[in-house]
Amino acid sequence: MFQPIGLGTVTLPYHMPNKPLGYFCPVLSGDGTLFDELQQRYASTFEKLNRRQKLYLLVCIASDLCCQVECDEESDLNNPEITEVINRLQKELSTQDKESLMLALVTPSKV
């Protein structure tokens, strides 16, 4: 059975300073790569994209990555516990909390 994991207010700061694309990806100005094109078109911290465009890019990238990751079992994506978490977060979390949760999921944990 699902155990609550504290999906209330996430404690990460909502407005974190943006780091440039080059901090995360190999970007060389003028090298013609997709990273270079993204940086030229949308600026190094994607400030030329609106919020909806950024979220759409995240959804597309996450979906692509999800399809590439090997699952231990066929049921990995149909796990009732994860389904319940998804249903609850859609109903219970504010937009700000959802965005903070996304950040928490993609930020590497300290080991």
The first five atom37 places (N, CA, C, CB, O) and aatype in JSON, in Angstrom:
{
  "aatype": [12, 13, 5, 14, 9, 7, 10, 7, 16, 19, 16, 10, 14, 18, 8, 12, 14, 2, 11, 14, 10, 7, 18, 13, 4, 14, 19, 10, 15, 7, 3, 7, 16, 10, 13, 3, 6, 10, 5, 5, 1, 18, 0, 15, 16, 13, 6, 11, 10, 2, 1, 1, 5, 11, 10, 18, 10, 10, 19, 4, 9, 0, 15, 3, 10, 4, 4, 5, 19, 6, 4, 3, 6, 6, 15, 3, 10, 2, 2, 14, 6, 9, 16, 6, 19, 9, 2, 1, 10, 5, 11, 6, 10, 15, 16, 5, 3, 11, 6, 15, 10, 12, 10, 0, 10, 19, 16, 14, 15, 11, 19],
  "atom_mask": [
    [1, 1, 1, 1, 1],
    [1, 1, 1, 1, 1],
    [1, 1, 1, 1, 1],
    [1, 1, 1, 1, 1],
    [1, 1, 1, 1, 1],
    [1, 1, 1, 0, 1],
    [1, 1, 1, 1, 1],
    [1, 1, 1, 0, 1],
    [1, 1, 1, 1, 1],
    [1, 1, 1, 1, 1],
    [1, 1, 1, 1, 1],
    [1, 1, 1, 1, 1],
    [1, 1, 1, 1, 1],
    [1, 1, 1, 1, 1],
    [1, 1, 1, 1, 1],
    [1, 1, 1, 1, 1],
    [1, 1, 1, 1, 1],
    [1, 1, 1, 1, 1],
    [1, 1, 1, 1, 1],
    [1, 1, 1, 1, 1],
    [1, 1, 1, 1, 1],
    [1, 1, 1, 0, 1],
    [1, 1, 1, 1, 1],
    [1, 1, 1, 1, 1],
    [1, 1, 1, 1, 1],
    [1, 1, 1, 1, 1],
    [1, 1, 1, 1, 1],
    [1, 1, 1, 1, 1],
    [1, 1, 1, 1, 1],
    [1, 1, 1, 0, 1],
    [1, 1, 1, 1, 1],
    [1, 1, 1, 0, 1],
    [1, 1, 1, 1, 1],
    [1, 1, 1, 1, 1],
    [1, 1, 1, 1, 1],
    [1, 1, 1, 1, 1],
    [1, 1, 1, 1, 1],
    [1, 1, 1, 1, 1],
    [1, 1, 1, 1, 1],
    [1, 1, 1, 1, 1],
    [1, 1, 1, 1, 1],
    [1, 1, 1, 1, 1],
    [1, 1, 1, 1, 1],
    [1, 1, 1, 1, 1],
    [1, 1, 1, 1, 1],
    [1, 1, 1, 1, 1],
    [1, 1, 1, 1, 1],
    [1, 1, 1, 1, 1],
    [1, 1, 1, 1, 1],
    [1, 1, 1, 1, 1],
    [1, 1, 1, 1, 1],
    [1, 1, 1, 1, 1],
    [1, 1, 1, 1, 1],
    [1, 1, 1, 1, 1],
    [1, 1, 1, 1, 1],
    [1, 1, 1, 1, 1],
    [1, 1, 1, 1, 1],
    [1, 1, 1, 1, 1],
    [1, 1, 1, 1, 1],
    [1, 1, 1, 1, 1],
    [1, 1, 1, 1, 1],
    [1, 1, 1, 1, 1],
    [1, 1, 1, 1, 1],
    [1, 1, 1, 1, 1],
    [1, 1, 1, 1, 1],
    [1, 1, 1, 1, 1],
    [1, 1, 1, 1, 1],
    [1, 1, 1, 1, 1],
    [1, 1, 1, 1, 1],
    [1, 1, 1, 1, 1],
    [1, 1, 1, 1, 1],
    [1, 1, 1, 1, 1],
    [1, 1, 1, 1, 1],
    [1, 1, 1, 1, 1],
    [1, 1, 1, 1, 1],
    [1, 1, 1, 1, 1],
    [1, 1, 1, 1, 1],
    [1, 1, 1, 1, 1],
    [1, 1, 1, 1, 1],
    [1, 1, 1, 1, 1],
    [1, 1, 1, 1, 1],
    [1, 1, 1, 1, 1],
    [1, 1, 1, 1, 1],
    [1, 1, 1, 1, 1],
    [1, 1, 1, 1, 1],
    [1, 1, 1, 1, 1],
    [1, 1, 1, 1, 1],
    [1, 1, 1, 1, 1],
    [1, 1, 1, 1, 1],
    [1, 1, 1, 1, 1],
    [1, 1, 1, 1, 1],
    [1, 1, 1, 1, 1],
    [1, 1, 1, 1, 1],
    [1, 1, 1, 1, 1],
    [1, 1, 1, 1, 1],
    [1, 1, 1, 1, 1],
    [1, 1, 1, 1, 1],
    [1, 1, 1, 1, 1],
    [1, 1, 1, 1, 1],
    [1, 1, 1, 1, 1],
    [1, 1, 1, 1, 1],
    [1, 1, 1, 1, 1],
    [1, 1, 1, 1, 1],
    [1, 1, 1, 1, 1],
    [1, 1, 1, 1, 1],
    [1, 1, 1, 1, 1],
    [1, 1, 1, 1, 1],
    [1, 1, 1, 1, 1],
    [1, 1, 1, 1, 1],
    [1, 1, 1, 1, 1],
    [1, 1, 1, 1, 1]
  ],
  "atom_positions": [
    [[0.83, -1.19, 0.0], [0.0, 0.0, 0.0], [0.87, 1.25, 0.0], [-0.94, 0.0, 1.21], [1.98, 1.25, 0.54]],
    [[0.36, 2.29, -0.6], [1.08, 3.55, -0.71], [1.26, 4.2, 0.65], [0.35, 4.5, -1.65], [0.3, 4.32, 1.42]],
    [[2.47, 4.62, 0.94], [2.76, 5.37, 2.16], [3.0, 6.83, 1.78], [3.99, 4.77, 2.91], [3.78, 7.09, 0.86]],
    [[2.36, 7.77, 2.45], [2.59, 9.18, 2.13], [4.07, 9.54, 2.22], [1.78, 10.08, 3.07], [4.76, 9.13, 3.16]],
    [[4.55, 10.29, 1.26], [5.96, 10.66, 1.25], [6.14, 12.17, 1.38], [6.62, 10.17, -0.03], [7.17, 12.71, 0.98]],
    [[5.16, 12.83, 1.93], [5.3, 14.26, 2.17], [5.23, 15.09, 0.92], [0.0, 0.0, 0.0], [6.1, 15.93, 0.68]],
    [[4.21, 14.88, 0.11], [4.07, 15.66, -1.12], [3.43, 17.02, -0.88], [3.26, 14.88, -2.12], [2.83, 17.58, -1.79]],
    [[3.55, 17.54, 0.3], [3.04, 18.89, 0.58], [3.95, 19.9, -0.07], [0.0, 0.0, 0.0], [4.35, 19.73, -1.22]],
    [[4.29, 20.94, 0.63], [5.15, 21.97, 0.09], [6.59, 21.46, 0.02], [5.07, 23.25, 0.94], [7.16, 21.04, 1.03]],
    [[7.15, 21.5, -1.16], [8.53, 21.09, -1.36], [9.43, 22.21, -0.88], [8.81, 20.75, -2.85], [9.14, 23.38, -1.12]],
    [[10.5, 21.88, -0.21], [11.31, 22.9, 0.44], [12.41, 23.49, -0.42], [11.91, 22.34, 1.66], [13.2, 24.3, 0.06]],
    [[12.49, 23.11, -1.67], [13.49, 23.72, -2.54], [13.13, 25.17, -2.84], [13.63, 22.93, -3.85], [11.94, 25.51, -2.9]],
    [[14.13, 26.03, -3.01], [13.82, 27.41, -3.36], [13.14, 27.48, -4.72], [15.09, 28.28, -3.35], [13.57, 26.81, -5.66]],
    [[12.09, 28.27, -4.83], [11.34, 28.36, -6.08], [12.13, 29.08, -7.16], [10.02, 29.07, -5.84], [12.15, 28.63, -8.31]],
    [[12.77, 30.16, -6.82], [13.54, 30.92, -7.8], [15.02, 30.69, -7.56], [13.2, 32.43, -7.74], [15.65, 31.38, -6.76]],
    [[15.56, 29.72, -8.26], [16.98, 29.44, -8.15], [17.69, 30.16, -9.29], [17.27, 27.9, -8.18], [17.12, 30.3, -10.37]],
    [[18.91, 30.62, -9.06], [19.63, 31.29, -10.15], [19.88, 30.32, -11.29], [20.95, 31.87, -9.64], [20.28, 29.18, -11.07]],
    [[19.66, 30.79, -12.51], [19.88, 29.96, -13.68], [21.36, 29.88, -14.0], [19.11, 30.49, -14.88], [22.07, 30.88, -13.92]],
    [[21.79, 28.71, -14.35], [23.15, 28.54, -14.83], [23.06, 28.43, -16.35], [23.84, 27.27, -14.19], [22.07, 27.92, -16.87]],
    [[24.06, 28.9, -17.06], [24.0, 28.84, -18.53], [24.07, 27.4, -19.04], [25.14, 29.66, -19.13], [24.55, 26.5, -18.36]],
    [[23.58, 27.22, -20.24], [23.55, 25.9, -20.87], [24.94, 25.26, -20.86], [23.03, 26.0, -22.31], [25.06, 24.05, -20.66]],
    [[25.98, 26.06, -21.07], [27.35, 25.55, -21.08], [27.79, 24.93, -19.77], [0.0, 0.0, 0.0], [28.75, 24.16, -19.75]],
    [[27.12, 25.25, -18.68], [27.42, 24.64, -17.39], [27.04, 23.16, -17.4], [26.67, 25.38, -16.26], [27.69, 22.35, -16.73]],
    [[26.0, 22.81, -18.15], [25.47, 21.45, -18.17], [25.86, 20.66, -19.42], [23.98, 21.49, -18.06], [25.99, 19.44, -19.37]],
    [[26.04, 21.36, -20.54], [26.24, 20.71, -21.84], [27.47, 21.29, -22.54], [24.99, 20.88, -22.73], [27.84, 22.44, -22.29]],
    [[28.1, 20.51, -23.41], [29.25, 21.02, -24.14], [28.81, 21.98, -25.25], [30.06, 19.86, -24.73], [28.39, 21.55, -26.32]],
    [[28.92, 23.27, -24.98], [28.51, 24.28, -25.95], [29.73, 25.09, -26.37], [27.41, 25.21, -25.35], [30.41, 25.68, -25.54]],
    [[30.0, 25.09, -27.66], [31.03, 25.95, -28.23], [30.35, 26.88, -29.21], [32.17, 25.12, -28.91], [29.74, 26.44, -30.18]],
    [[30.46, 28.15, -28.96], [29.8, 29.14, -29.82], [30.26, 28.97, -31.26], [30.09, 30.58, -29.32], [31.45, 28.95, -31.56]],
    [[29.28, 28.85, -32.15], [29.56, 28.75, -33.58], [29.92, 27.37, -34.07], [0.0, 0.0, 0.0], [30.32, 27.23, -35.23]],
    [[29.8, 26.33, -33.22], [30.18, 24.99, -33.68], [29.08, 24.27, -34.46], [30.58, 24.15, -32.51], [29.3, 23.18, -34.98]],
    [[27.9, 24.89, -34.53], [26.82, 24.34, -35.35], [26.04, 23.2, -34.72], [0.0, 0.0, 0.0], [25.18, 22.62, -35.37]],
    [[26.33, 22.86, -33.46], [25.6, 21.77, -32.81], [24.21, 22.27, -32.37], [26.4, 21.23, -31.6], [23.93, 23.47, -32.39]],
    [[23.38, 21.34, -31.97], [22.06, 21.71, -31.45], [22.2, 22.59, -30.21], [21.24, 20.44, -31.11], [21.46, 23.55, -30.05]],
    [[23.16, 22.27, -29.33], [23.37, 23.1, -28.15], [23.7, 24.54, -28.53], [24.49, 22.51, -27.28], [23.18, 25.48, -27.94]],
    [[24.58, 24.69, -29.52], [24.94, 26.03, -29.98], [23.72, 26.75, -30.54], [26.05, 25.96, -31.04], [23.51, 27.93, -30.27]],
    [[22.92, 26.05, -31.33], [21.72, 26.65, -31.92], [20.71, 27.05, -30.84], [21.06, 25.68, -32.91], [20.12, 28.13, -30.9]],
    [[20.52, 26.18, -29.85], [19.61, 26.51, -28.75], [20.07, 27.75, -28.01], [19.5, 25.33, -27.77], [19.27, 28.63, -27.69]],
    [[21.37, 27.82, -27.75], [21.91, 28.97, -27.03], [21.76, 30.26, -27.85], [23.39, 28.73, -26.69], [21.41, 31.31, -27.31]],
    [[22.03, 30.18, -29.14], [21.9, 31.37, -30.0], [20.43, 31.8, -30.13], [22.49, 31.09, -31.39], [20.13, 32.99, -30.1]],
    [[19.54, 30.84, -30.26], [18.13, 31.15, -30.49], [17.4, 31.59, -29.22], [17.44, 29.94, -31.08], [16.59, 32.51, -29.27]],
    [[17.68, 30.93, -28.09], [16.9, 31.16, -26.87], [17.7, 31.77, -25.72], [16.3, 29.87, -26.42], [17.15, 31.97, -24.64]],
    [[18.97, 32.06, -25.93], [19.89, 32.62, -24.95], [20.43, 31.51, -24.04], [19.2, 33.73, -24.11], [19.85, 30.42, -23.97]],
    [[21.51, 31.79, -23.36], [22.23, 30.74, -22.63], [21.46, 30.17, -21.44], [23.53, 31.28, -22.15], [21.73, 29.05, -21.02]],
    [[20.51, 30.94, -20.9], [19.68, 30.41, -19.8], [18.23, 30.26, -20.22], [19.78, 31.34, -18.58], [17.34, 30.19, -19.37]],
    [[17.99, 30.2, -21.51], [16.66, 29.98, -22.1], [15.65, 31.07, -21.74], [16.12, 28.65, -21.65], [14.45, 30.82, -21.72]],
    [[16.13, 32.27, -21.46], [15.22, 33.36, -21.09], [14.32, 33.8, -22.24], [16.01, 34.54, -20.58], [13.35, 34.52, -22.01]],
    [[14.63, 33.41, -23.47], [13.77, 33.77, -24.6], [12.62, 32.78, -24.8], [14.59, 33.86, -25.87], [11.77, 32.98, -25.67]],
    [[12.6, 31.72, -24.02], [11.48, 30.78, -24.04], [10.49, 31.19, -22.96], [11.96, 29.3, -23.84], [10.88, 31.6, -21.87]],
    [[9.2, 31.07, -23.26], [8.23, 31.33, -22.19], [8.08, 30.06, -21.34], [6.84, 31.78, -22.79], [8.6, 29.0, -21.69]],
    [[7.39, 30.19, -20.26], [7.23, 29.09, -19.3], [6.62, 27.85, -19.95], [6.38, 29.54, -18.12], [7.08, 26.74, -19.72]],
    [[5.59, 28.05, -20.74], [4.92, 26.91, -21.38], [5.87, 26.19, -22.34], [3.66, 27.39, -22.13], [5.87, 24.96, -22.41]],
    [[6.67, 26.94, -23.09], [7.62, 26.32, -24.01], [8.66, 25.5, -23.26], [8.31, 27.39, -24.87], [9.03, 24.41, -23.69]],
    [[9.14, 26.03, -22.13], [10.11, 25.28, -21.32], [9.49, 23.99, -20.79], [10.62, 26.15, -20.15], [10.13, 22.94, -20.83]],
    [[8.27, 24.07, -20.3], [7.61, 22.88, -19.79], [7.38, 21.85, -20.9], [6.27, 23.25, -19.14], [7.55, 20.65, -20.68]],
    [[7.02, 22.32, -22.08], [6.8, 21.41, -23.2], [8.11, 20.71, -23.58], [6.23, 22.18, -24.42], [8.11, 19.5, -23.85]],
    [[9.21, 21.45, -23.6], [10.51, 20.82, -23.88], [10.83, 19.77, -22.82], [11.62, 21.88, -23.93], [11.31, 18.69, -23.16]],
    [[10.58, 20.08, -21.56], [10.82, 19.12, -20.49], [10.0, 17.84, -20.67], [10.51, 19.75, -19.14], [10.52, 16.73, -20.51]],
    [[8.73, 18.0, -21.02], [7.87, 16.83, -21.23], [8.41, 15.97, -22.38], [6.42, 17.29, -21.54], [8.46, 14.74, -22.26]],
    [[8.79, 16.61, -23.46], [9.3, 15.86, -24.63], [10.6, 15.14, -24.31], [9.5, 16.8, -25.82], [10.78, 13.98, -24.68]],
    [[11.51, 15.82, -23.62], [12.79, 15.2, -23.27], [12.56, 14.05, -22.28], [13.75, 16.24, -22.66], [13.14, 12.98, -22.44]],
    [[11.72, 14.27, -21.27], [11.45, 13.23, -20.29], [10.79, 12.01, -20.94], [10.55, 13.77, -19.17], [11.12, 10.87, -20.61]],
    [[9.87, 12.25, -21.86], [9.2, 11.16, -22.56], [10.2, 10.36, -23.39], [8.08, 11.7, -23.45], [10.18, 9.13, -23.38]],
    [[11.08, 11.05, -24.09], [12.09, 10.39, -24.9], [13.02, 9.55, -24.01], [12.91, 11.42, -25.7], [13.32, 8.4, -24.33]],
    [[13.46, 10.13, -22.9], [14.34, 9.4, -21.99], [13.65, 8.2, -21.36], [14.84, 10.33, -20.89], [14.26, 7.15, -21.19]],
    [[12.38, 8.36, -21.03], [11.62, 7.26, -20.43], [11.55, 6.08, -21.39], [10.21, 7.72, -20.05], [11.64, 4.93, -20.96]],
    [[11.4, 6.35, -22.66], [11.34, 5.28, -23.66], [12.68, 4.6, -23.86], [10.85, 5.83, -24.99], [12.73, 3.43, -24.25]],
    [[13.77, 5.31, -23.58], [15.11, 4.75, -23.78], [15.61, 3.94, -22.58], [16.09, 5.86, -24.06], [16.45, 3.05, -22.74]],
    [[15.09, 4.23, -21.4], [15.55, 3.55, -20.18], [15.01, 2.13, -20.16], [15.12, 4.32, -18.91], [13.82, 1.9, -20.38]],
    [[15.89, 1.2, -19.88], [15.46, -0.19, -19.76], [14.74, -0.38, -18.44], [16.66, -1.16, -19.87], [15.22, 0.04, -17.39]],
    [[13.6, -1.02, -18.5], [12.81, -1.3, -17.29], [13.22, -2.65, -16.73], [11.29, -1.26, -17.58], [13.5, -3.59, -17.48]],
    [[13.25, -2.74, -15.4], [13.53, -4.03, -14.77], [12.4, -5.01, -15.04], [13.74, -3.85, -13.25], [12.62, -6.2, -15.24]],
    [[11.2, -4.49, -15.04], [10.02, -5.3, -15.29], [9.08, -4.51, -16.18], [9.31, -5.72, -13.97], [9.16, -3.28, -16.24]],
    [[8.2, -5.2, -16.85], [7.2, -4.54, -17.69], [6.31, -3.62, -16.87], [6.35, -5.58, -18.42], [5.78, -2.64, -17.38]],
    [[6.15, -3.95, -15.59], [5.23, -3.2, -14.74], [5.83, -1.92, -14.16], [4.76, -4.08, -13.63], [5.14, -1.23, -13.4]],
    [[7.07, -1.58, -14.48], [7.69, -0.37, -13.91], [6.84, 0.87, -14.09], [9.04, -0.14, -14.54], [6.71, 1.67, -13.17]],
    [[6.26, 1.03, -15.26], [5.47, 2.23, -15.54], [4.02, 2.09, -15.11], [5.54, 2.57, -17.01], [3.31, 3.09, -15.01]],
    [[3.58, 0.89, -14.87], [2.2, 0.65, -14.44], [2.13, 0.35, -12.95], [1.59, -0.49, -15.23], [1.18, -0.29, -12.49]],
    [[3.1, 0.79, -12.2], [3.17, 0.56, -10.77], [2.04, 1.33, -10.08], [4.55, 0.97, -10.21], [1.98, 2.55, -10.22]],
    [[1.15, 0.65, -9.35], [0.03, 1.33, -8.69], [0.47, 2.42, -7.72], [-0.81, 0.31, -7.95], [-0.21, 3.43, -7.56]],
    [[1.6, 2.22, -7.07], [2.1, 3.21, -6.12], [2.47, 4.51, -6.85], [3.34, 2.66, -5.36], [2.12, 5.61, -6.4]],
    [[3.17, 4.38, -7.97], [3.55, 5.57, -8.76], [2.31, 6.23, -9.35], [4.54, 5.18, -9.89], [2.21, 7.45, -9.38]],
    [[1.36, 5.42, -9.82], [0.12, 5.96, -10.35], [-0.61, 6.78, -9.3], [-0.79, 4.83, -10.87], [-1.14, 7.85, -9.59]],
    [[-0.64, 6.26, -8.07], [-1.3, 7.0, -6.99], [-0.58, 8.31, -6.69], [-1.38, 6.14, -5.72], [-1.22, 9.34, -6.46]],
    [[0.75, 8.29, -6.69], [1.52, 9.51, -6.48], [1.2, 10.53, -7.57], [3.03, 9.21, -6.46], [0.99, 11.71, -7.27]],
    [[1.16, 10.09, -8.81], [0.84, 10.99, -9.94], [-0.54, 11.58, -9.76], [0.93, 10.23, -11.29], [-0.72, 12.79, -9.91]],
    [[-1.52, 10.75, -9.44], [-2.89, 11.24, -9.24], [-2.96, 12.26, -8.1], [-3.84, 10.08, -8.95], [-3.63, 13.28, -8.21]],
    [[-2.26, 11.96, -7.02], [-2.28, 12.89, -5.87], [-1.59, 14.2, -6.19], [-1.62, 12.24, -4.66], [-2.09, 15.27, -5.85]],
    [[-0.44, 14.13, -6.83], [0.26, 15.39, -7.09], [-0.51, 16.26, -8.07], [1.66, 15.12, -7.62], [-0.44, 17.49, -7.98]],
    [[-1.23, 15.65, -9.0], [-2.05, 16.43, -9.93], [-3.18, 17.15, -9.2], [-2.63, 15.53, -11.02], [-3.56, 18.26, -9.58]],
    [[-3.7, 16.54, -8.15], [-4.82, 17.12, -7.41], [-4.38, 18.02, -6.27], [-5.69, 16.03, -6.87], [-5.02, 19.04, -6.0]],
    [[-3.29, 17.66, -5.58], [-2.95, 18.3, -4.32], [-1.89, 19.38, -4.38], [-2.51, 17.27, -3.39], [-1.85, 20.25, -3.51]],
    [[-1.03, 19.36, -5.39], [0.08, 20.3, -5.41], [-0.23, 21.55, -6.22], [1.31, 19.64, -5.96], [-0.9, 21.49, -7.25]],
    [[0.27, 22.66, -5.73], [0.16, 23.91, -6.48], [1.12, 23.86, -7.66], [0.47, 25.15, -5.57], [1.98, 22.99, -7.73]],
    [[0.96, 24.78, -8.58], [1.87, 24.87, -9.73], [3.3, 25.05, -9.24], [1.47, 26.04, -10.66], [4.22, 24.4, -9.74]],
    [[3.48, 25.91, -8.27], [4.82, 26.15, -7.72], [5.41, 24.88, -7.12], [4.77, 27.26, -6.66], [6.59, 24.58, -7.33]],
    [[4.6, 24.13, -6.39], [5.09, 22.89, -5.8], [5.42, 21.85, -6.86], [4.06, 22.34, -4.83], [6.38, 21.1, -6.71]],
    [[4.64, 21.79, -7.92], [4.93, 20.85, -9.02], [6.26, 21.2, -9.68], [3.8, 20.86, -10.06], [7.05, 20.31, -9.98]],
    [[6.49, 22.48, -9.92], [7.75, 22.9, -10.53], [8.92, 22.61, -9.61], [7.7, 24.39, -10.88], [9.99, 22.21, -10.07]],
    [[8.74, 22.81, -8.31], [9.8, 22.5, -7.34], [10.07, 21.0, -7.3], [9.4, 23.0, -5.94], [11.22, 20.58, -7.18]],
    [[9.02, 20.2, -7.4], [9.19, 18.75, -7.42], [9.95, 18.31, -8.67], [7.83, 18.05, -7.36], [10.81, 17.44, -8.59]],
    [[9.64, 18.92, -9.82], [10.38, 18.61, -11.04], [11.87, 18.9, -10.84], [9.83, 19.42, -12.24], [12.73, 18.1, -11.22]],
    [[12.16, 20.04, -10.24], [13.55, 20.41, -9.98], [14.21, 19.4, -9.06], [13.62, 21.81, -9.38], [15.35, 19.0, -9.28]],
    [[13.5, 18.98, -8.02], [14.05, 18.0, -7.08], [14.33, 16.67, -7.78], [13.07, 17.77, -5.91], [15.31, 16.0, -7.45]],
    [[13.5, 16.29, -8.74], [13.68, 15.01, -9.44], [14.87, 15.04, -10.39], [12.42, 14.66, -10.21], [15.49, 14.01, -10.62]],
    [[15.19, 16.2, -10.96], [16.29, 16.25, -11.93], [17.6, 16.74, -11.34], [15.91, 17.13, -13.08], [18.64, 16.66, -12.0]],
    [[17.58, 17.25, -10.1], [18.8, 17.71, -9.46], [19.51, 16.52, -8.84], [18.48, 18.8, -8.39], [18.91, 15.77, -8.06]],
    [[20.79, 16.33, -9.17], [21.51, 15.2, -8.59], [21.56, 15.29, -7.07], [22.92, 15.12, -9.16], [21.77, 16.37, -6.5]],
    [[21.37, 14.16, -6.43], [21.43, 14.16, -4.96], [22.89, 14.08, -4.53], [20.6, 12.96, -4.36], [23.74, 13.53, -5.23]],
    [[23.16, 14.63, -3.36], [24.52, 14.56, -2.81], [24.72, 13.19, -2.22], [24.75, 15.67, -1.73], [23.89, 12.7, -1.45]],
    [[25.81, 12.56, -2.58], [26.1, 11.21, -2.09], [27.26, 11.26, -1.15], [26.39, 10.24, -3.24], [27.67, 10.22, -0.62]]
  ]
}
